[in-house]
């Protein structure tokens, strides 16, 4: 298979009611495109390239000027500081390129014309043998999207490999702003509460078998996030299991399963995880009367 297909991964998850959303949004976007015929902008398959902002660890490419103090650049720096510190990652091996489109339409045009086999999503991390690239656009959810996708980029820039569940679990974890309490995700907690009500039987074994991101459900994202939260915050032993595993990922492309390490270090891991998620669910802010919202609308 093409190298890209072996390596590309992570994208924003779809809400459970995605098909309806997508159908509606496709219709809206077509209408919007029609209204834009008088704009001077012409869409192309070019990536943003007029301006760059380079650091030792990442380069932002944009067609808009990138000014010191740009909140999105600050967001990238903040995520990197936090992620590297908390996960004790080794020195970054590769640069991460962040292509920040000026608007959603330009982004979508590029993605659809360049990565034709990727499901349409609001932001992407695409890792190839040529470069590690994050694609996103300036908009309401830019900071949230960049925190998620840039986390993927940083992990792949530092480690030899990253199992899918862990990749997504960590990206979901760091997607939550560090100012949010303990990286708690109300949508994920609601998803887990619903899962509990459905007789959910959490299983890291099952998650570790999944290798195609297109098969991940919203519940899988929530459970992956919960495993990361459990490992990082439940006990020092749990955190050490994760940190040791990340060190293994830095040195080999065949790391084995984390579950084996967890069983050895914490024999009561299954019950502990269930109790921990119950505590998280109980600690969640009172749920609103509205049904669980997707984390954000997704673009087609
Ligand atoms: Zn992702």
Boltz pocket constraint, residues with backbone or C-beta under 6 A from the ligand:
constraints:
  - pocket:
      binder: B
      contacts: [[A, 10], [A, 11], [A, 12], [A, 13], [A, 148], [A, 149], [A, 152], [A, 167], [A, 168], [A, 171]]
      max_distance: 6.0
